[in-house]
Amino acid sequence: MLRALMFILPLALLIYAFIDCLNTPEDEVRHLPKVVWVIVILLFPFVGSVGWLAAGKMRHAPAGGRTPSEWHRNHRHEWVAPDDNPEFLKSLREENKKDESLLKDWEADLRRREEELKRREQGTSGEDTGAEG
């Protein structure tokens, strides 16, 4: 039992320190950059873990009183239904204006082509009747 505890305790300490280091915001890390702390914890499991717990992280609450759950709560994106989202409705209006102007251009082009076809038909039918008479 004691032999197993000699392996389980440092492993648990390593896992705890590693996860704690990864979840700590960058502005609460002391003495070394966060990436360096992760490398130290992984390369020197016992010394790195104890070093991280003793000197690597600020243990008092920051001035804003931020905790991980508080941070996630304040930075959560709330989903809004599309018909209640003013930005989405504005984008729909803009797309609708673009589509309407495109449709007007197409209609004008279609009218122009139809008139051109009518003129050609009248011109060819007038030539046919003139040649016979």
Secondary structure as UniProt FT lines:
FT   HELIX           2..23
FT   HELIX           26..28
FT   HELIX           34..43
FT   HELIX           45..51
FT   HELIX           52..56
FT   TURN            63..64
FT   HELIX           68..74
FT   HELIX           82..84
FT   HELIX           86..132
//
